[in-house]
Amino acid sequence: MKAGGVYSIKLERLSAERQQSVIRLLLSATTSLLLLKFHIDQGPDPVEQIISLDQIIVLTTIFLVYSALVWSILKWRPELLRETMLASSIIEIILITFLIRQTAGIDIPFYLWYLFYVVSVSTRYGRQLSILALAACIVSFVWVVCLAPQSYAVNVPAVLGFTSFLLVLAFMFGQISERQINYQASLAVVNEFRAELAGLATSAEIIGHLLIRAKQLLNAEQAWFLPAQRGSDGSEAVGLRSSGADPVLLSTFREGGGVWNVEEVLKEQRPIISNNLIKDSSLSREISAKLNLRHLAASPMMVRSIPVGVVYVANRKDKPLMSSDLQLLELMATQAAPVVENALLWERLREAAASEERLRIARDLHDNFLQTLAAIKLHLERCKLLIQKDTTRALEGIDKIHQIATRGLAEVRSYLSELRLMGPEPSRFKQAIERCSAEAASKAGFKVHLDLHPPEEAMPPNVALAAFQIVRELLNNAAAHSGAEHVEVRVYSQDGKLYLEVEDDGKGFEVARVRAEKASEGHLGLVGVDERARQSHGSFKIASEPEKGTLATAVLTI
């Protein structure tokens, strides 16, 4: 696991070891002070001294140097964390035993160092090694007592009481630490899983990856997903499909399955597990026999009380699912649910954008190309009537048809060129604006001045497309209605915004009245410009007065 991630077991353990190193330093300093105080209280007579000054200096130096060394390594060489943990687990029991042996004749209870030792080992390795640390402490303490019976008047109840207390401490801290270590491991796995989900785009890919990783991490034979029923008619969530298992399994837990039914699991909003499904009353014997499953777990996928679906894992063989497996499955489902929901939202937005673009293309076809075809059809009907009566007029009609068809073909080519030319790169964006400006000027007979300074880096495709569509619509409006002699197009970026301005010196109009009239007649050009600006988190405004020209300004967020 990478140490630099959002969550890292190594960083968590390093932090815990650094805290313990500080406590170890404090204990060593306290031990040194107690020994010095005891030496002063002994008096100056060497004969009456139980422990000499040389012994105190040696003990004090050993413990302070050892504690400071561990602290320094963890502070300045964190890459040696694992080696430091292992070394201290071995060295510390030896040092504590030496301390107790050297101070056997005094009444200071230095054997309480064993408490720190058992707790430190249990927080590192969990319950099993905490019991081993407990055994080492008991053997060490008994060995010291046996070597110095005159100093330790063997108080059997006291020794038994102390060892019993150590036993309780080892079990308690070992159990807590084991759960914490398992949870930390789960968090680390989920952190990696979340990073993997970030690289997936569609809900189907996310669900597929969730099932693959669930099988791998839980050592499960099968994993499958059933979406929630969101529609009033009992339909599944839009954009999601059942996946990951054979149809028998999917239909069983969709249509039946008792408490394992997908809707029941979502209703309870908590994960469930069974390691003896054949005898489990939550599933009928017929279904259990048909499915031939022995171990089964399920976890709901919810996003702010909105149901997404349920992920299941199962084993047919003798591979029980542990409570830690259920916890990991729940964490994975919790992480995947919002990602799936966001992917579904993005897919719906993309479909809506595609639908809007199809409608725009349909409007363009209707406004331009269908009118051209209708004119050709009308002239053909006239030529059909004149071909026998008035050949000259019929030939004139054919020439007219040829002109209309030629103009229509040019418009189709121009339209397709715009679609191909448009892109998020600054050069392509400028080319597209220049081309549609030239065409509008050619159509209406005005002069165009371009002042184009788009961002130097590529814009998001949706922003570039919206900007091009807005400028083209404003130029078409100027060509159709302004009667202008000069039109200026300005494009520039500032503070993460893209500014689009189209100004003409035409006849102008009363903005509120004309926009209302055009909207009532079904002409939604300016309405479409405003919608495109809002979709890009921007704004659109137009300023105009009769005989004073028009200035249209759109601001898009890049």
BANU-293185 format. One line per 3 residues: for each residue x, y, z of C-alpha. Coordinates in nm, 3 decimals, m for minus. Example, Ala and Ser with C-alpha at 12.3 -4.5 7.8 and 13.67 -1.06 7.14 Angstrom:
2
1.230,m0.450,0.780; 1.367,m0.106,0.714
This chain:
558
0.000,0.000,0.000; 0.133,0.338,m0.093; 0.214,0.557,0.199
0.111,0.872,0.022; m0.253,0.780,m0.030; m0.562,0.915,0.141
m0.527,0.639,0.399; m0.218,0.427,0.467; m0.161,0.148,0.719
0.209,0.233,0.727; 0.142,0.596,0.817; m0.111,0.489,1.080
0.135,0.248,1.240; 0.415,0.502,1.222; 0.200,0.751,1.408
0.116,0.491,1.677; 0.482,0.391,1.717; 0.588,0.753,1.752
0.334,0.800,2.030; 0.467,0.490,2.204; 0.825,0.616,2.165
0.731,0.935,2.351; 0.568,0.730,2.630; 0.879,0.509,2.644
1.097,0.819,2.686; 0.877,0.946,2.969; 0.884,0.605,3.141
1.264,0.593,3.109; 1.299,0.943,3.253; 1.064,0.854,3.540
1.258,0.535,3.607; 1.584,0.732,3.621; 1.440,0.986,3.864
1.303,0.715,4.090; 1.641,0.539,4.098; 1.824,0.862,4.181
1.573,0.942,4.454; 1.615,0.592,4.601; 1.996,0.628,4.593
1.979,0.959,4.781; 1.745,0.808,5.041; 1.986,0.513,5.096
2.245,0.737,5.255; 2.617,0.776,5.184; 2.733,0.452,5.349
2.822,0.203,5.068; 2.768,m0.094,5.303; 2.404,m0.005,5.359
2.335,0.068,4.991; 2.111,m0.190,4.819; 2.194,m0.056,4.473
2.514,0.130,4.391; 2.548,0.456,4.203; 2.732,0.276,3.923
2.436,0.041,3.875; 2.196,0.335,3.865; 2.410,0.515,3.606
2.426,0.204,3.389; 2.049,0.142,3.410; 1.965,0.507,3.349
2.201,0.533,3.054; 2.078,0.211,2.892; 1.707,0.299,2.912
1.744,0.664,2.815; 1.975,0.589,2.522; 1.753,0.303,2.401
1.435,0.514,2.424; 1.598,0.813,2.256; 1.740,0.592,1.981
1.397,0.442,1.901; 1.240,0.788,1.899; 1.513,0.923,1.667
1.481,0.634,1.421; 1.104,0.678,1.399; 1.148,1.053,1.361
1.425,1.066,1.102; 1.425,0.721,0.940; 1.057,0.619,0.912
1.142,0.371,0.636; 1.291,0.151,0.912; 0.957,0.124,1.091
0.913,m0.251,1.045; 1.268,m0.334,1.157; 1.236,m0.102,1.458
0.909,m0.265,1.568; 1.059,m0.613,1.543; 1.382,m0.521,1.721
1.208,m0.340,2.009; 0.972,m0.637,2.061; 1.277,m0.855,2.129
1.513,m0.610,2.301; 1.256,m0.456,2.535; 1.175,m0.777,2.725
1.549,m0.830,2.783; 1.597,m0.473,2.911; 1.297,m0.493,3.141
1.419,m0.823,3.285; 1.764,m0.669,3.343; 1.604,m0.368,3.517
1.395,m0.584,3.750; 1.690,m0.810,3.830; 1.919,m0.517,3.915
1.654,m0.352,4.136; 1.537,m0.672,4.305; 1.608,m0.543,4.655
1.408,m0.221,4.636; 1.037,m0.166,4.668; 0.983,0.030,4.345
0.746,m0.178,4.121; 0.946,m0.162,3.798; 0.768,m0.479,3.686
0.492,m0.242,3.573; 0.711,m0.195,3.265; 0.562,m0.528,3.159
0.224,m0.355,3.120; 0.369,m0.114,2.868; 0.543,m0.398,2.688
0.228,m0.614,2.654; 0.021,m0.317,2.535; 0.284,m0.210,2.280
0.314,m0.561,2.132; m0.065,m0.609,2.119; m0.115,m0.278,1.936
0.146,m0.383,1.680; 0.048,m0.741,1.607; m0.291,m0.823,1.759
m0.414,m1.092,1.994; m0.188,m1.386,1.912; 0.145,m1.213,1.966
0.010,m1.027,2.268; m0.035,m1.368,2.434; 0.322,m1.453,2.337
0.440,m1.124,2.492; 0.243,m1.211,2.807; 0.417,m1.549,2.827
0.756,m1.384,2.788; 0.675,m1.141,3.071; 0.563,m1.423,3.305
0.871,m1.635,3.232; 1.097,m1.334,3.277; 0.936,m1.232,3.607
0.940,m1.585,3.748; 1.306,m1.623,3.648; 1.399,m1.303,3.835
1.203,m1.409,4.143; 1.373,m1.749,4.147; 1.720,m1.594,4.111
1.665,m1.349,4.394; 1.441,m1.522,4.649; 1.596,m1.323,4.934
1.501,m0.996,4.767; 1.163,m1.108,4.644; 0.991,m1.271,4.936
0.785,m1.484,4.703; 0.427,m1.376,4.751; 0.239,m1.633,4.547
m0.101,m1.453,4.554; 0.066,m1.129,4.445; 0.247,m1.299,4.157
m0.070,m1.479,4.048; m0.269,m1.158,4.073; m0.014,m0.969,3.865
0.001,m1.239,3.596; m0.379,m1.262,3.589; m0.397,m0.887,3.538
m0.145,m0.916,3.255; m0.354,m1.195,3.102; m0.669,m0.982,3.103
m0.473,m0.689,2.964; m0.323,m0.901,2.686; m0.662,m1.040,2.583
m0.836,m0.704,2.598; m0.575,m0.501,2.409; m0.504,m0.790,2.175
m0.870,m0.817,2.076; m0.908,m0.442,2.033; m0.585,m0.416,1.836
m0.673,m0.709,1.612; m1.003,m0.548,1.520; m0.829,m0.218,1.462
m0.563,m0.379,1.244; m0.832,m0.560,1.039; m1.027,m0.239,1.002
m0.713,m0.049,0.899; m0.639,m0.317,0.641; m0.995,m0.286,0.510
m0.965,0.091,0.489; m0.640,0.061,0.298; m0.796,m0.185,0.053
m1.100,0.036,0.011; m0.876,0.338,m0.048; m0.705,0.150,m0.330
m1.043,0.032,m0.459; m1.174,0.390,m0.461; m0.872,0.503,m0.662
m0.944,0.226,m0.914; m1.308,0.336,m0.944; m1.197,0.690,m1.027
m1.059,0.566,m1.359; m1.390,0.411,m1.471; m1.648,0.602,m1.671
m1.969,0.400,m1.703; m2.193,0.238,m1.442; m2.150,m0.102,m1.613
m1.769,m0.079,m1.580; m1.796,0.022,m1.214; m2.030,m0.265,m1.127
m1.812,m0.512,m1.316; m1.499,m0.397,m1.133; m1.681,m0.412,m0.798
m1.774,m0.776,m0.856; m1.422,m0.872,m0.968; m1.260,m0.710,m0.665
m1.520,m0.854,m0.425; m1.440,m1.205,m0.546; m1.067,m1.145,m0.516
m1.061,m0.978,m0.175; m1.318,m1.205,m0.008; m1.188,m1.520,m0.177
m1.541,m1.586,m0.300; m1.647,m1.816,m0.582; m1.929,m1.596,m0.704
m2.030,m1.232,m0.688; m2.328,m1.065,m0.848; m2.525,m0.742,m0.843
m2.897,m0.671,m0.849; m3.021,m0.314,m0.907; m3.295,m0.150,m0.704
m3.650,m0.114,m0.828; m3.710,0.257,m0.865; m3.996,0.274,m1.110
m4.356,0.267,m0.996; m4.406,m0.032,m1.226; m4.132,m0.231,m1.050
m3.870,m0.157,m1.313; m3.501,m0.161,m1.226; m3.295,0.154,m1.183
m3.248,0.324,m1.519; m2.906,0.250,m1.663; m2.834,m0.048,m1.434
m2.859,m0.414,m1.519; m2.833,m0.733,m1.317; m2.491,m0.886,m1.369
m2.232,m1.130,m1.243; m2.420,m1.461,m1.212; m2.635,m1.711,m1.395
m3.004,m1.626,m1.456; m3.122,m1.872,m1.188; m2.937,m1.689,m0.912
m3.044,m1.347,m1.038; m3.410,m1.438,m1.069; m3.412,m1.612,m0.730
m3.294,m1.308,m0.536; m3.499,m1.071,m0.751; m3.832,m1.252,m0.727
m3.792,m1.458,m0.406; m3.512,m1.521,m0.161; m3.688,m1.422,0.161
m3.475,m1.180,0.362; m3.211,m1.212,0.089; m3.440,m1.057,m0.170
m3.281,m0.743,m0.312; m3.566,m0.517,m0.199; m3.565,m0.668,0.153
m3.193,m0.605,0.190; m3.239,m0.246,0.072; m3.531,m0.203,0.309
m3.326,m0.317,0.609; m3.027,m0.108,0.493; m2.772,m0.334,0.662
m2.544,m0.616,0.541; m2.632,m0.979,0.622; m2.430,m1.302,0.626
m2.491,m1.675,0.666; m2.239,m1.959,0.673; m2.492,m2.242,0.685
m2.744,m2.145,0.424; m2.885,m2.498,0.387; m3.010,m2.498,0.747
m3.082,m2.126,0.758; m3.453,m2.054,0.803; m3.416,m1.727,0.609
m3.417,m1.929,0.286; m3.647,m2.219,0.202; m3.498,m2.567,0.168
m3.610,m2.589,m0.194; m3.429,m2.269,m0.289; m3.120,m2.367,m0.087
m3.104,m2.707,m0.258; m3.154,m2.554,m0.603; m2.886,m2.290,m0.557
m2.640,m2.523,m0.381; m2.491,m2.235,m0.183; m2.341,m2.277,0.162
m2.198,m1.933,0.245; m2.369,m1.610,0.140; m2.329,m1.240,0.220
m2.508,m0.933,0.086; m2.458,m0.560,0.132; m2.692,m0.280,0.022
m2.568,0.009,m0.192; m2.733,0.336,m0.086; m2.667,0.702,m0.161
m2.840,0.939,0.083; m3.129,0.692,0.130; m3.156,0.646,m0.249
m3.128,0.273,m0.332; m2.878,0.173,m0.598; m2.875,m0.205,m0.559
m2.729,m0.496,m0.365; m2.397,m0.675,m0.412; m2.383,m1.046,m0.320
m2.091,m1.285,m0.267; m2.121,m1.662,m0.216; m1.924,m1.986,m0.180
m2.040,m2.339,m0.247; m1.735,m2.510,m0.096; m1.604,m2.501,0.258
m1.490,m2.138,0.248; m1.675,m1.956,0.525; m1.721,m1.581,0.508
m1.593,m1.403,0.818; m1.732,m1.094,0.987; m1.426,m0.906,0.856
m1.530,m1.013,0.502; m1.876,m0.869,0.558; m1.724,m0.547,0.687
m1.500,m0.522,0.382; m1.793,m0.593,0.148; m1.995,m0.319,0.318
m1.708,m0.070,0.283; m1.667,m0.154,m0.086; m2.042,m0.120,m0.148
m2.045,0.213,0.036; m1.760,0.343,m0.178; m1.901,0.214,m0.507
m2.260,0.337,m0.458; m2.200,0.715,m0.503; m1.961,0.648,m0.792
m2.229,0.440,m0.966; m2.491,0.708,m0.901; m2.263,0.981,m1.040
m2.192,0.768,m1.347; m2.567,0.721,m1.401; m2.621,1.096,m1.369
m2.341,1.164,m1.618; m2.485,0.910,m1.861; m2.827,1.074,m1.836
m2.677,1.420,m1.886; m2.477,1.298,m2.183; m2.787,1.143,m2.336
m2.977,1.466,m2.276; m2.697,1.664,m2.441; m2.698,1.426,m2.736
m3.077,1.464,m2.764; m3.045,1.841,m2.754; m2.780,1.833,m3.025
m3.000,1.609,m3.239; m3.283,1.859,m3.198; m3.049,2.143,m3.297
m2.941,1.956,m3.610; m3.307,1.884,m3.685; m3.386,2.256,m3.653
m3.098,2.346,m3.883; m3.214,2.090,m4.139; m3.568,2.221,m4.118
m3.472,2.588,m4.142; m3.228,2.548,m4.430; m3.218,2.224,m4.622
m3.586,2.133,m4.615; m3.674,2.475,m4.748; m3.425,2.421,m5.032
m3.578,2.083,m5.115; m3.927,2.230,m5.099; m3.826,2.504,m5.347
m3.676,2.244,m5.582; m3.995,2.039,m5.562; m4.209,2.343,m5.639
m4.003,2.440,m5.943; m4.002,2.082,m6.072; m4.381,2.075,m6.061
m4.394,2.399,m6.259; m4.144,2.265,m6.515; m4.351,1.950,m6.549
m4.651,2.162,m6.648; m4.450,2.390,m6.880; m4.236,2.130,m7.055
m4.487,2.076,m7.334; m4.657,2.418,m7.339; m4.367,2.661,m7.304
m4.025,2.505,m7.349; m3.842,2.835,m7.294; m4.000,2.895,m6.955
m3.942,2.530,m6.865; m3.571,2.570,m6.940; m3.563,2.883,m6.725
m3.722,2.682,m6.446; m3.460,2.411,m6.483; m3.187,2.675,m6.458
m3.354,2.803,m6.142; m3.363,2.451,m5.998; m2.994,2.413,m6.077
m2.915,2.736,m5.891; m3.120,2.635,m5.589; m2.962,2.288,m5.581
m2.614,2.435,m5.612; m2.680,2.678,m5.327; m2.831,2.401,m5.115
m2.534,2.173,m5.180; m2.299,2.453,m5.074; m2.499,2.502,m4.754
m2.485,2.128,m4.676; m2.110,2.121,m4.733; m2.064,2.431,m4.522
m2.273,2.283,m4.241; m2.081,1.955,m4.244; m1.752,2.146,m4.254
m1.855,2.336,m3.942; m1.930,2.012,m3.760; m1.593,1.864,m3.863
m1.396,2.182,m3.804; m1.523,2.253,m3.455; m1.289,2.139,m3.177
m1.165,2.242,m2.831; m0.815,2.341,m2.952; m0.768,2.720,m2.981
m0.662,2.701,m3.349; m0.963,2.496,m3.453; m1.197,2.714,m3.248
m1.065,3.029,m3.417; m1.098,2.869,m3.761; m1.458,2.776,m3.692
m1.543,3.132,m3.577; m1.364,3.285,m3.876; m1.549,3.061,m4.120
m1.898,3.116,m3.986; m1.827,3.493,m3.963; m1.721,3.501,m4.329
m2.031,3.310,m4.435; m2.261,3.540,m4.236; m2.090,3.845,m4.389
m2.122,3.699,m4.739; m2.488,3.623,m4.683; m2.585,3.964,m4.540
m2.331,4.190,m4.710; m2.179,4.348,m4.399; m1.812,4.371,m4.301
m1.684,4.166,m4.009; m1.402,4.263,m3.777; m1.267,3.976,m3.566
m1.084,4.020,m3.236; m1.025,3.658,m3.129; m0.814,3.574,m2.824
m0.936,3.236,m2.695; m0.749,3.062,m2.409; m0.405,2.931,m2.501
m0.486,2.585,m2.366; m0.758,2.357,m2.502; m1.104,2.426,m2.367
m1.341,2.151,m2.250; m1.521,2.020,m2.561; m1.867,2.112,m2.430
m1.757,2.471,m2.362; m1.592,2.508,m2.704; m1.898,2.370,m2.881
m2.139,2.590,m2.684; m1.926,2.898,m2.756; m1.919,2.824,m3.130
m2.295,2.764,m3.140; m2.364,3.090,m2.955; m2.143,3.300,m3.186
m2.293,3.136,m3.495; m2.650,3.198,m3.374; m2.574,3.563,m3.295
m2.412,3.614,m3.638; m2.709,3.451,m3.810; m2.942,3.685,m3.621
m2.733,3.984,m3.724; m2.736,3.868,m4.087; m3.111,3.809,m4.088
m3.244,4.106,m3.891; m2.991,4.382,m3.819; m2.936,4.542,m4.160
m2.589,4.635,m4.029; m2.290,4.753,m4.229; m2.030,4.651,m3.972
m2.024,4.366,m3.723; m1.753,4.306,m3.465; m1.689,3.967,m3.302
m1.479,3.962,m2.985; m1.366,3.649,m2.803; m1.135,3.657,m2.499
m1.079,3.481,m2.168; m1.032,3.624,m1.821; m1.033,3.469,m1.470
m1.151,3.130,m1.589; m1.433,3.281,m1.799; m1.479,3.289,m2.177
m1.635,3.612,m2.306; m1.820,3.620,m2.641; m1.937,3.953,m2.781
m2.112,4.022,m3.111; m2.181,4.392,m3.181; m2.341,4.548,m3.489
m2.433,4.900,m3.606; m2.771,4.792,m3.739; m3.121,4.914,m3.679
m3.152,4.767,m3.331; m3.477,4.667,m3.160; m3.674,4.672,m2.834
m3.526,4.369,m2.660; m3.810,4.267,m2.425; m4.087,4.309,m2.682
m3.910,4.138,m2.971; m3.788,3.844,m2.761; m4.140,3.786,m2.633
m4.288,3.806,m2.984; m4.029,3.570,m3.133; m4.074,3.319,m2.851
m4.453,3.321,m2.899; m4.403,3.255,m3.271; m4.174,2.960,m3.200
m3.846,3.133,m3.294; m3.621,3.025,m3.006; m3.279,3.136,m3.129
m3.199,3.375,m2.842; m3.366,3.141,m2.593; m3.130,2.867,m2.714
m2.832,3.100,m2.671; m2.937,3.173,m2.314; m2.982,2.801,m2.238
m2.641,2.713,m2.380; m2.478,2.983,m2.167; m2.651,2.858,m1.851
m2.551,2.497,m1.925; m2.190,2.616,m1.925; m2.246,2.788,m1.587
m2.251,3.126,m1.753; m2.486,3.406,m1.853; m2.620,3.586,m2.158
m2.743,3.942,m2.202; m2.833,4.156,m2.499; m2.844,4.536,m2.516
m3.015,4.716,m2.805; m3.222,5.021,m2.891; m3.390,5.117,m3.218
m3.140,5.276,m3.462; m2.852,5.231,m3.213; m2.730,4.884,m3.297
m2.706,4.573,m3.081; m2.449,4.428,m2.841; m2.490,4.063,m2.737
m2.261,3.927,m2.464; m2.230,3.566,m2.344; m2.004,3.458,m2.057
m1.914,3.088,m2.017; m1.723,2.918,m1.737; m1.420,2.731,m1.872
